[in-house]
Amino acid sequence: MFNLSISTFHIQLFIVIFLRISAILFAAPLFGGKNVPLMAKIGISFALCICLFPVVSQKITPIVNSVTVFGIGIIGEVILGFIIGFSVRLVFTGIQLAGQLAGFQMGMSIANVLDPVSNNQVSMLSQLNYILAFLIFITINAHHLLIRALVESFYLVPPLEFVFSDPLTEKLIIFANDMFIIAIKIGAPIIATLLLTSVTLGLIARTVPQVHIFIVAMPIQILIGLSVTAIITPYFVNYLIIIFEKLEKDIFILLNVIR
């Protein structure tokens, strides 16, 4: 007769893996959007947990025998997964912020659309940047880095051993700073061009008062902004690839800081 024996260690490890995966998926931009059904997130988390359990269980020693310590450790597992997913989300937030700044400079901030991921009103250029970044992220298989980081996280940060330290706080601040740097680098060509356009239109308004500059300025700024966007799109794609390739290194540096 088939005898199935499940130890307490296996149950604890399964819960830990499932919670860490779920926290990452709920925080990451790829799976954590509000347009992704809750049952789909839970199903993906459960499927990844089953796939990773045999690999992780061979490398991890028994966890704890105390219910209190295990309960506190579970909270740390959720926080750790959220930090990993949130670090990826910051990159996409920086890309959206670049579109928001450029769209505001173009005068397109009055024409916002609903972002189904964040459930907020964003400019059309911001949403275009996000969709393009999302496609590049999938095309170069950058979503695999989340799975690799997830597996390595159990080796670098063993279950129930997460500690929120000062180096971790500093690293998260650096990630937030990088978000603004990404936004400025992506939006700089459009912002600078439109700034020169505004100066030129201001000079025209002063030298040729007969021109209705307020009527002419908006379509000109939109036309120039969209033209510059089309010109820099290849460079934008290359920069996204560089960002996503560097993201895996940043996540492992973050995990080493936690360790």
N, C-alpha and C positions, 0 to 999 in steps of 0.2 A: 504493500500500500504506500502511496506517495505521501511523504512526510514533509511538510513545509514548516520550517522553523525560522522565525524572525526575531532577532535579538533586539534589545532596547537600544543598542548602539545604532543599528540600521534604521530604526524608526526615528531616532534623534537626527541622524545624518540626513535622512530623506526630508525631514521638516526643514532643516537648516538650508539644504540646497534649494528646495522649493521656494522658501521665503527670499533667499538672496536673488534667485533668478526673477521672481515676481517683482521685486523692488526695482531691479534693473530695467525690466520691460516696461513697468509703469512710469519710470522716469525718463527713459530714452525717447528721443523724438520719433524713431521709426515705428515703435509699437505702442508708445504711450499716449498717442493722440486720442482725443475724445471720440473721433470717428471710428476707432477700432472697438468692436464690441467687447464687453467685459469678459464674456465666456470665451472669446477667442484668445484674449490675453492669458486667462487661466489655463486654457488648453495648451497653448504654446509653452507656458511655464512648466506644465506637467510633463509634456513630451520631452522638453530639454532636460528636465530633472531625471526622467527615466534613462535618457541617453548618457547623462553625466554620472549617474550614481555608481555604475560599476567601475568607472575610471577613478573617481574621487575616493571611493571606499577602500581602494587598495593602498592609497597614500596617506590616509588620515587615521590616526589612532583613536581609540574610544574617547568620547566627549566628556560628559559629567554624569554624576549620579544624583545631584541635588536639583530639585524642581525649581527652586528659587534662582539658582545660578543659571539654569537653562533658560528660564523665562527672561532674565535680564539679558542673557546672551542673544536671545532671539531678537530683541529690540536693536541690539548692535548690528545683527545681520541685516535687518531691514534698512538701517541707516547706511551701512556699507554699500548695499546694492543701490540705494538711492543716490549716493555720492557718485558711483561709477556711471550710472545712467545720466545724472545731472551734468557731469563733466562733458558728455557728448552733446547734451541739449544746449549747453552754453555756446558751442560752435555754431549750431544752427540759429540760435538767437542772434549771434553776431552777424550772420549772413542776412537775417531778416532786418536787423537794425540798419544795415547798410542800405537796403532798399527803402526803408522808412525815411532815412535822411535824404537820400537822392530824390525820392518821390516828393518829399516836402519842398525841396529846392525847385523841383520841376513845376510845382503847383498842382500836383495830383493828390495831395492829401485830402482834398474835399471829395474825392471819388474812392472811398474805401470799400473793401469787400470783407466778407466774414471768413476768417481763417478757421476751418473745421478742426484743426489740431489744437489751437489754444482757445478757440471759441471767442476770439477778440476781433475787433475791427482793425484791419491792417491795410496799407496802401497796396495798389495792384502791383507795383514794382517790387515791393517786399514779398508778396506772394509768389511772383515770378521767380525771384531769387531762391526762395525756399523750395519751390517745385524743381527747379534746375539742380539745386544742391542735393535734393532727395534722389533724383535720377542718377546723378554722378555717384552718389554714395552707394547706390545699389549696383551700378554698372561695374565699378572697380572692386566689388565684393568687400567693401569696407565694413558692412554689417557683420562680417565674419570676425572682425576684431572684437566685437562685443562677446562673442562666444569664446574666443581665445582668452580674452581678459577674464571672463567668468571662470573658466577652468583654472587659469593660473592664480586667480584670486584665492582659491582654496589652499594652494600651496604657499603663497606669499603671506596670506592672512588666514591661518587655520580657523575652523569654526569656533565661534564663541570667544575669540581672542581679539576682537576689534576694540581699539581704544582711541577715542577722539583726542588727539594731541595737538600741540601748538604747531609743529611742522605741517600737519594736515591742514590746519586753518590757513597757514601761509600759502600752501599750494592751491587751495580753493580760491584765495584772493588773487593769486597769479592767473588762474583760469578765468576769473571774472574780468581781470585786466586785459587778458588776451582777447576776450569777446569784443571789447571796444576797439582794440587794435585791428582785429579782423574787419570790423564794420568800417573803420576809417580807410583801411587799405582798399577795400572793395568799392566803397562809395566815393573815394577821393577824385578819380577822373571825372565823374559826372558832376560832383559838387564844384570842383575847380572850374570846369568848363561853363557851368551855369552861373557861377559867380562872375566870370569875365563877361558873360552874356548880359547879366544884370547891369554891370558897369557900363557896357557899351550902350545898352538901351537908355540908361540914365543920361549919358552924354548926348544921345540923339534927342532925348526929351528937352534937354537944355538948349541945344543948338537949333533944333527945328520944332518949335512949340506947336506947329500946326498938326504934327503927327499925334494921333490919339494913342499914346504909348500904352495905356492900361488895357486897351482893346487888342493891341498888336502883341504885347509882351507875352501873354499866356500861351497862345498857340506857338509862338516862336520858341519859347522855353521848352514846351513839350516836344516839339519837333527836334530841337537840338539834343535834348535829353535822351530821347528814344534813339536818335542817330548814334550818339556816343555809346549808348548801351549796346547797340548792335555791333559797333566796332570793337568794343572791349570784351565781347562775349567769349572769344577764344582764349584770351588771357585770363578771364574770369574762371573758365573751366579748368585751365592749367593750375591756377592758384587753389581752386577747390581740391584738386587731386593732391597737391602738396600738403594742404591742411589735413586732409583725411589720412594721408600716409603718416603724418607726424602725430596724429591723434592716438594711434596705438602706442607709440613710444611714451606719450604723455600719461596715458592710463597706467602703464607699467611703472612709471616713475611715481605716480600717485600711490599705487599699491605698495611700492617699496617704502614710501614715506610712512604709510599706515603701519607697515611691519616694524 
